[in-house]
Amino acid sequence: MAVMEISVVPVGTGDPCVSEYVSYAYKFLKEKGYHFQLTAMGVIVQGEVEELLQLALEIHRRPFEKGALRVVTAIKIDERKDTKLTVEGKVNKLKKSLQ
């Protein structure tokens, strides 16, 4: 199991606001049934690495469908083999260490 953080920035849209593109990606993730967490700067998704990499490609291409002329995508992947890795587990572990 792995956790991926992805941030997709459409460029050349003629508008500094990108909420239309964010909501388009959000709806896509929801329709596909992914377990994800929306953040102010991107989205965090959990799954198998191969699946996440394919998903990253699909999400990267979404802004082009809405008319973006350029897309800049940043991806971080955290994969562990020794334990099950989840979004909630990572957050809960951090909260415990802050007590």
Disulfide bonds with the S-S distance in Angstrom:
none
